């Protein structure tokens, strides 16, 4: 009878202490797998399969039991920087409130040519020299195309993005800037010799578009895709048409891209119908941009000239014309920068930059990290611009076959 009464009391006590973790701990039930909300251990683990819930758990423990404190802003920066470092996204970056304020101070002019004579592009979150202009301070210091920015004024605590480099180089004419570069064997190479240059910033005026009539072919060099590129391209087509152009070569070699809307508008100048680009986002059907019928400026043959530094929205333009059979692509495989980065301001200050979408060609070809293969592959000669020569010849042949 005594044993029966003891068992009944133990059973009743069990109901009383269920969920009382502190009481269970004091009674020696450590690691018994009993939780406050009576969830099995597997369910509790699943509930913590998010970064936010795990951080919240740690924060709760510290708030309730730790005798020490932490500085919230410093902890936030450290956590988000660690997240960006461990993420699969090479373009992810957390900007502190101060960094974000500096980055957005002159937002209307970002993406322009720097005051040292270099056109920058970005690959895997690192800015590099895609073009070095003749007679510029950078050329005089022997900066080479493909050289990666390692540090500016000694600051090398992070990879420098194109936006950060552009912001850092907005200085008064004559002011010096110290840039440390790395000379890699390729853009995927993370090694290579480093060297440091001290360059004087200068007021440089480099046209974004050059045009010329060469043996009856309208040649248009587009250096990057800026906010006004589609208007400039329309004007270029009309000027060359008035000069009697029988076909066109659009040279986007070393073009790092720029505004997607402008690339779409340029393609629209040459297409009467068809899809221009597909945009793949998380958990949604592809968004498509299609040509309109009221903006076409010419039906004459077009050749697009590309190389390994043709990137981003310049690749979108190339793929749009190639997939719609509106242009013949000549040159070398493009860079394969088919991802879209956005920078979103955070409610507690600062901002997060991350990859939000991928570009795909009209025929549903994802070219990120792959690039666009030309119709006619031509490796650049060391002694002459044979790529341009073949592009002009191809344009002339296309015009002849249509006449």
Beta strands, then each sheet from edge to edge (+ up, - down):
strand 1: 93-95
strand 2: 118-123
strand 3: 126-132
strand 4: 148-152
strand 5: 176-183
strand 6: 193-200
strand 7: 209-214
strand 8: 217-222
strand 9: 247-251
strand 10: 275-281
strand 11: 287-290
strand 12: 302-306
strand 13: 327-331
strand 14: 339-345
strand 15: 351-360
strand 16: 376-377
sheet 1: 1+ 15- 10+ 11-
sheet 2: 1+ 15- 14+
sheet 3: 2+ 3-
sheet 4: 4+ 5- 6+
sheet 5: 7+ 8- 9- 12- 13- 16-
end
